[in-house]
Amino acid sequence: MEGTTNATVIFCIVLVVFLQVSCAVSRHPAEGKFELQQNVPAVMTVNGFQEGEGGGGPAAYDGQYHSDDEFVVSLSSEWYAGGARCGRAIRIVDPSNYGINAKVVDECAGCDNEVGASSHIWKNFDLDTSLGQVDMKWSDLDF
């Protein structure tokens, strides 16, 4: 039993290190991996980034769970660009032109034109999370 526990711990450590390294390599992508986007129409949904929530596990960015009190998002696979936007900031803007900056920490695999936002982002837009989804636009922040 002790050998199984040790093997599980070692596997988890190796997995976390792999996720951190793979995302860190793509965090500052080489020129041409993706084009900077501006005012991209999207559907913003509620995503849970804490352990046990429906976000699908630890974030690809750092292999960690994130608090719902952080400005963090997941992006549809096309926009996530194989991790090229991992750890980068985007600006989400509502129809009234109010904007919030957020960090991309995960991919929303199987999603289409979707920004999965933490409940903190929803609260800062003064939106009720029970809406489930709202139309927004997002842009890359290049800094």
CYANA upper distance limits for C-alpha pairs under 8 A (distance plus 0.5 A):
  1 MET  CA      5 THR  CA      6.84
  2 GLU  CA      6 ASN  CA      6.70
  3 GLY  CA      7 ALA  CA      6.60
  4 THR  CA      8 THR  CA      6.63
  5 THR  CA      9 VAL  CA      6.71
  6 ASN  CA     10 ILE  CA      6.63
  7 ALA  CA     11 PHE  CA      6.54
  8 THR  CA     12 CYS  CA      6.67
  9 VAL  CA     13 ILE  CA      6.74
 10 ILE  CA     14 VAL  CA      6.65
 11 PHE  CA     15 LEU  CA      6.57
 12 CYS  CA     16 VAL  CA      6.69
 13 ILE  CA     17 VAL  CA      6.69
 14 VAL  CA     18 PHE  CA      6.56
 15 LEU  CA     19 LEU  CA      6.71
 16 VAL  CA     20 GLN  CA      6.67
 16 VAL  CA     62 ASP  CA      8.04
 16 VAL  CA     63 GLY  CA      5.79
 17 VAL  CA     21 VAL  CA      6.57
 17 VAL  CA     63 GLY  CA      8.41
 18 PHE  CA     22 SER  CA      6.42
 19 LEU  CA     23 CYS  CA      6.55
 19 LEU  CA     60 ALA  CA      6.61
 19 LEU  CA     61 TYR  CA      7.61
 19 LEU  CA     62 ASP  CA      6.84
 19 LEU  CA     63 GLY  CA      6.20
 20 GLN  CA     24 ALA  CA      6.35
 20 GLN  CA     60 ALA  CA      8.07
 20 GLN  CA     61 TYR  CA      7.00
 20 GLN  CA     62 ASP  CA      5.33
 20 GLN  CA     63 GLY  CA      6.71
 21 VAL  CA     25 VAL  CA      6.59
 22 SER  CA     26 SER  CA      7.24
 23 CYS  CA     27 ARG  CA      6.37
 23 CYS  CA     60 ALA  CA      7.29
 23 CYS  CA     61 TYR  CA      5.97
 23 CYS  CA     62 ASP  CA      7.66
 23 CYS  CA     83 GLY  CA      6.63
 23 CYS  CA     86 CYS  CA      6.91
 24 ALA  CA     28 HIS  CA      8.13
 24 ALA  CA     61 TYR  CA      8.00
 24 ALA  CA     86 CYS  CA      8.48
 25 VAL  CA     29 PRO  CA      8.06
 26 SER  CA     83 GLY  CA      6.22
 26 SER  CA     84 ALA  CA      5.41
 26 SER  CA     85 ARG  CA      8.08
 26 SER  CA     86 CYS  CA      7.42
 27 ARG  CA     83 GLY  CA      7.50
 27 ARG  CA     84 ALA  CA      6.26
 27 ARG  CA     85 ARG  CA      6.87
 27 ARG  CA     86 CYS  CA      5.75
 27 ARG  CA     87 GLY  CA      6.29
 27 ARG  CA     88 ARG  CA      7.45
 28 HIS  CA     84 ALA  CA      7.46
 28 HIS  CA     85 ARG  CA      8.43
 29 PRO  CA     33 LYS  CA      6.70
 29 PRO  CA     84 ALA  CA      6.00
 29 PRO  CA     85 ARG  CA      8.39
 33 LYS  CA     81 ALA  CA      8.12
 33 LYS  CA     84 ALA  CA      7.31
 34 PHE  CA     81 ALA  CA      7.31
 34 PHE  CA     84 ALA  CA      7.72
 36 LEU  CA    139 SER  CA      8.22
 36 LEU  CA    140 ASP  CA      6.26
 36 LEU  CA    142 ASP  CA      8.28
 37 GLN  CA    138 TRP  CA      8.38
 37 GLN  CA    139 SER  CA      5.82
 37 GLN  CA    140 ASP  CA      5.92
 38 GLN  CA    138 TRP  CA      7.10
 38 GLN  CA    139 SER  CA      4.70
 38 GLN  CA    140 ASP  CA      6.80
 39 ASN  CA    137 LYS  CA      5.66
 39 ASN  CA    138 TRP  CA      5.71
 39 ASN  CA    139 SER  CA      5.76
 40 VAL  CA    137 LYS  CA      5.50
 40 VAL  CA    138 TRP  CA      5.70
 40 VAL  CA    139 SER  CA      6.87
 41 PRO  CA    113 ASN  CA      8.14
 41 PRO  CA    135 ASP  CA      7.78
 41 PRO  CA    136 MET  CA      6.52
 41 PRO  CA    137 LYS  CA      4.93
 41 PRO  CA    138 TRP  CA      7.30
 42 ALA  CA    113 ASN  CA      5.66
 42 ALA  CA    114 GLU  CA      6.04
 42 ALA  CA    115 VAL  CA      7.17
 42 ALA  CA    135 ASP  CA      6.39
 42 ALA  CA    136 MET  CA      5.85
 42 ALA  CA    137 LYS  CA      5.96
 42 ALA  CA    138 TRP  CA      7.63
 43 VAL  CA    113 ASN  CA      6.77
 43 VAL  CA    114 GLU  CA      5.43
 43 VAL  CA    115 VAL  CA      6.69
 43 VAL  CA    133 GLN  CA      6.72
 43 VAL  CA    134 VAL  CA      6.07
 43 VAL  CA    135 ASP  CA      5.14
 43 VAL  CA    136 MET  CA      6.43
 43 VAL  CA    137 LYS  CA      8.48
 44 MET  CA    114 GLU  CA      6.34
 44 MET  CA    115 VAL  CA      5.25
 44 MET  CA    116 GLY  CA      6.28
 44 MET  CA    117 ALA  CA      7.00
 44 MET  CA    133 GLN  CA      5.84
 44 MET  CA    134 VAL  CA      5.80
 44 MET  CA    135 ASP  CA      6.59
 44 MET  CA    136 MET  CA      6.76
 45 THR  CA    114 GLU  CA      7.51
 45 THR  CA    115 VAL  CA      6.75
 45 THR  CA    116 GLY  CA      5.32
 45 THR  CA    117 ALA  CA      6.50
 45 THR  CA    132 GLY  CA      6.18
 45 THR  CA    133 GLN  CA      4.93
 45 THR  CA    134 VAL  CA      7.29
 46 VAL  CA    116 GLY  CA      6.07
 46 VAL  CA    117 ALA  CA      5.70
 46 VAL  CA    118 SER  CA      6.51
 46 VAL  CA    119 SER  CA      6.77
 46 VAL  CA    122 TRP  CA      8.13
 46 VAL  CA    129 THR  CA      6.95
 46 VAL  CA    132 GLY  CA      6.62
 46 VAL  CA    133 GLN  CA      7.46
 47 ASN  CA     54 GLY  CA      7.47
 47 ASN  CA     55 GLY  CA      6.33
 47 ASN  CA     73 VAL  CA      8.09
 47 ASN  CA     74 SER  CA      8.27
 47 ASN  CA    116 GLY  CA      5.48
 47 ASN  CA    117 ALA  CA      5.77
 47 ASN  CA    118 SER  CA      5.84
 47 ASN  CA    119 SER  CA      7.65
 48 GLY  CA     53 GLU  CA      5.63
 48 GLY  CA     54 GLY  CA      6.10
 48 GLY  CA     55 GLY  CA      5.42
 48 GLY  CA     68 ASP  CA      7.16
 48 GLY  CA    117 ALA  CA      8.43
 48 GLY  CA    118 SER  CA      6.58
 48 GLY  CA    119 SER  CA      7.92
 49 PHE  CA     53 GLU  CA      7.04
 49 PHE  CA     54 GLY  CA      8.18
 49 PHE  CA     55 GLY  CA      5.97
 49 PHE  CA     57 GLY  CA      8.31
 49 PHE  CA     58 PRO  CA      7.91
 49 PHE  CA     59 ALA  CA      7.86
 49 PHE  CA     65 TYR  CA      6.21
 49 PHE  CA     66 HIS  CA      5.56
 49 PHE  CA     67 SER  CA      6.79
 49 PHE  CA     68 ASP  CA      6.74
 49 PHE  CA    118 SER  CA      7.40
 50 GLN  CA     55 GLY  CA      8.12
 50 GLN  CA     65 TYR  CA      5.61
 50 GLN  CA     66 HIS  CA      5.76
 50 GLN  CA     67 SER  CA      5.98
 50 GLN  CA     68 ASP  CA      6.98
 51 GLU  CA     57 GLY  CA      7.33
 51 GLU  CA     58 PRO  CA      7.81
 51 GLU  CA     65 TYR  CA      6.35
 51 GLU  CA     66 HIS  CA      8.47
 52 GLY  CA     57 GLY  CA      8.22
 57 GLY  CA     65 TYR  CA      7.86
 58 PRO  CA     62 ASP  CA      8.36
 58 PRO  CA     63 GLY  CA      5.56
 58 PRO  CA     64 GLN  CA      5.31
 58 PRO  CA     65 TYR  CA      5.29
 58 PRO  CA     66 HIS  CA      8.47
 59 ALA  CA     63 GLY  CA      5.61
 59 ALA  CA     64 GLN  CA      6.02
 59 ALA  CA     65 TYR  CA      6.49
 59 ALA  CA     66 HIS  CA      8.11
 59 ALA  CA    105 VAL  CA      6.19
 59 ALA  CA    106 ASP  CA      5.55
 60 ALA  CA     64 GLN  CA      8.35
 60 ALA  CA     86 CYS  CA      8.29
 60 ALA  CA    105 VAL  CA      6.75
 60 ALA  CA    106 ASP  CA      5.56
 60 ALA  CA    107 GLU  CA      7.63
 61 TYR  CA     83 GLY  CA      8.48
 61 TYR  CA     86 CYS  CA      6.14
 61 TYR  CA     87 GLY  CA      6.59
 61 TYR  CA    104 VAL  CA      8.21
 61 TYR  CA    105 VAL  CA      5.23
 61 TYR  CA    106 ASP  CA      6.52
 62 ASP  CA    105 VAL  CA      8.03
 66 HIS  CA     70 GLU  CA      7.56
 66 HIS  CA     72 VAL  CA      8.37
 68 ASP  CA    118 SER  CA      5.95
 68 ASP  CA    119 SER  CA      6.22
 68 ASP  CA    120 HIS  CA      6.37
 69 ASP  CA    118 SER  CA      7.87
 69 ASP  CA    119 SER  CA      7.63
 69 ASP  CA    120 HIS  CA      5.45
 70 GLU  CA    118 SER  CA      7.44
 70 GLU  CA    120 HIS  CA      6.63
 70 GLU  CA    121 ILE  CA      8.25
 71 PHE  CA    101 ASN  CA      7.66
 71 PHE  CA    102 ALA  CA      5.25
 71 PHE  CA    103 LYS  CA      6.84
 71 PHE  CA    117 ALA  CA      8.22
 71 PHE  CA    118 SER  CA      6.97
 71 PHE  CA    120 HIS  CA      6.84
 71 PHE  CA    121 ILE  CA      6.33
 72 VAL  CA    102 ALA  CA      5.66
 72 VAL  CA    103 LYS  CA      5.29
 72 VAL  CA    104 VAL  CA      6.43
 72 VAL  CA    105 VAL  CA      6.85
 72 VAL  CA    117 ALA  CA      6.76
 72 VAL  CA    118 SER  CA      6.32
 72 VAL  CA    121 ILE  CA      8.30
 73 VAL  CA    102 ALA  CA      7.01
 73 VAL  CA    103 LYS  CA      6.64
 73 VAL  CA    104 VAL  CA      5.50
 73 VAL  CA    105 VAL  CA      6.51
 73 VAL  CA    106 ASP  CA      7.21
 73 VAL  CA    115 VAL  CA      6.92
 73 VAL  CA    116 GLY  CA      5.78
 73 VAL  CA    117 ALA  CA      5.03
 73 VAL  CA    118 SER  CA      6.76
 74 SER  CA     80 TYR  CA      8.32
 74 SER  CA    104 VAL  CA      6.24
 74 SER  CA    105 VAL  CA      6.42
 74 SER  CA    106 ASP  CA      4.89
 74 SER  CA    107 GLU  CA      5.46
 74 SER  CA    108 CYS  CA      6.10
 74 SER  CA    115 VAL  CA      6.30
 74 SER  CA    116 GLY  CA      5.35
 74 SER  CA    117 ALA  CA      7.17
 75 LEU  CA     79 TRP  CA      6.41
 75 LEU  CA     80 TYR  CA      5.80
 75 LEU  CA    104 VAL  CA      7.60
 75 LEU  CA    106 ASP  CA      7.12
 75 LEU  CA    107 GLU  CA      5.59
 75 LEU  CA    108 CYS  CA      5.81
 75 LEU  CA    113 ASN  CA      8.49
 75 LEU  CA    114 GLU  CA      6.54
 75 LEU  CA    115 VAL  CA      5.38
 75 LEU  CA    116 GLY  CA      6.79
 76 SER  CA     80 TYR  CA      6.44
 76 SER  CA    107 GLU  CA      6.46
 76 SER  CA    108 CYS  CA      5.18
 76 SER  CA    109 ALA  CA      6.64
 76 SER  CA    110 GLY  CA      7.69
 76 SER  CA    111 CYS  CA      5.62
 76 SER  CA    112 ASP  CA      6.22
 76 SER  CA    113 ASN  CA      6.47
 76 SER  CA    114 GLU  CA      5.83
 76 SER  CA    115 VAL  CA      7.15
 77 SER  CA     81 ALA  CA      6.71
 77 SER  CA     82 GLY  CA      7.56
 77 SER  CA    107 GLU  CA      6.35
 77 SER  CA    108 CYS  CA      6.49
 77 SER  CA    109 ALA  CA      5.96
 77 SER  CA    110 GLY  CA      7.64
 77 SER  CA    111 CYS  CA      7.54
 77 SER  CA    112 ASP  CA      8.32
 78 GLU  CA     82 GLY  CA      8.31
 79 TRP  CA     85 ARG  CA      8.19
 80 TYR  CA     84 ALA  CA      6.96
 80 TYR  CA     85 ARG  CA      6.06
 80 TYR  CA     86 CYS  CA      7.50
 80 TYR  CA    106 ASP  CA      8.27
 80 TYR  CA    107 GLU  CA      6.38
 81 ALA  CA     85 ARG  CA      7.02
 83 GLY  CA    107 GLU  CA      8.27
 85 ARG  CA     89 ALA  CA      8.44
 85 ARG  CA    104 VAL  CA      7.05
 86 CYS  CA    104 VAL  CA      5.91
 86 CYS  CA    105 VAL  CA      6.18
 86 CYS  CA    106 ASP  CA      7.41
 87 GLY  CA    103 LYS  CA      6.39
 87 GLY  CA    104 VAL  CA      5.72
 87 GLY  CA    105 VAL  CA      6.20
 88 ARG  CA    103 LYS  CA      6.16
 88 ARG  CA    104 VAL  CA      6.16
 88 ARG  CA    141 LEU  CA      8.22
 89 ALA  CA    101 ASN  CA      6.95
 89 ALA  CA    102 ALA  CA      5.94
 89 ALA  CA    103 LYS  CA      4.98
 89 ALA  CA    104 VAL  CA      6.65
 89 ALA  CA    140 ASP  CA      7.09
 89 ALA  CA    141 LEU  CA      6.14
 89 ALA  CA    142 ASP  CA      8.49
 90 ILE  CA    101 ASN  CA      6.15
 90 ILE  CA    102 ALA  CA      6.02
 90 ILE  CA    103 LYS  CA      6.91
 90 ILE  CA    104 VAL  CA      7.67
 90 ILE  CA    138 TRP  CA      7.08
 90 ILE  CA    139 SER  CA      6.03
 90 ILE  CA    140 ASP  CA      5.07
 90 ILE  CA    141 LEU  CA      5.71
 91 ARG  CA     99 GLY  CA      6.77
 91 ARG  CA    100 ILE  CA      6.02
 91 ARG  CA    101 ASN  CA      4.86
 91 ARG  CA    102 ALA  CA      6.80
 91 ARG  CA    138 TRP  CA      5.88
 91 ARG  CA    139 SER  CA      5.71
 91 ARG  CA    140 ASP  CA      6.92
 91 ARG  CA    141 LEU  CA      7.06
 92 ILE  CA     99 GLY  CA      5.88
 92 ILE  CA    100 ILE  CA      5.81
 92 ILE  CA    101 ASN  CA      6.80
 92 ILE  CA    102 ALA  CA      7.98
 92 ILE  CA    136 MET  CA      7.25
 92 ILE  CA    137 LYS  CA      6.29
 92 ILE  CA    138 TRP  CA      4.87
 92 ILE  CA    139 SER  CA      7.21
 93 VAL  CA     97 ASN  CA      6.04
 93 VAL  CA     98 TYR  CA      5.94
 93 VAL  CA     99 GLY  CA      4.65
 93 VAL  CA    100 ILE  CA      7.05
 93 VAL  CA    136 MET  CA      6.31
 93 VAL  CA    137 LYS  CA      5.77
 93 VAL  CA    138 TRP  CA      6.54
 94 ASP  CA     98 TYR  CA      6.04
 94 ASP  CA     99 GLY  CA      6.96
 94 ASP  CA    125 PHE  CA      8.26
 94 ASP  CA    135 ASP  CA      7.88
 94 ASP  CA    136 MET  CA      5.46
 94 ASP  CA    137 LYS  CA      7.11
 95 PRO  CA    135 ASP  CA      8.24
 95 PRO  CA    136 MET  CA      7.02
 98 TYR  CA    125 PHE  CA      8.30
100 ILE  CA    121 ILE  CA      7.93
100 ILE  CA    124 ASN  CA      8.48
108 CYS  CA    114 GLU  CA      8.14
108 CYS  CA    115 VAL  CA      8.47
108 CYS  CA    116 GLY  CA      7.72
117 ALA  CA    121 ILE  CA      6.72
117 ALA  CA    122 TRP  CA      7.68
118 SER  CA    122 TRP  CA      7.31
119 SER  CA    123 LYS  CA      6.66
119 SER  CA    129 THR  CA      7.32
120 HIS  CA    124 ASN  CA      6.70
121 ILE  CA    125 PHE  CA      6.79
122 TRP  CA    126 ASP  CA      6.74
122 TRP  CA    127 LEU  CA      5.70
122 TRP  CA    128 ASP  CA      7.38
122 TRP  CA    129 THR  CA      6.95
123 LYS  CA    127 LEU  CA      6.15
123 LYS  CA    128 ASP  CA      7.62
123 LYS  CA    129 THR  CA      8.44
127 LEU  CA    131 LEU  CA      8.35
129 THR  CA    133 GLN  CA      8.45
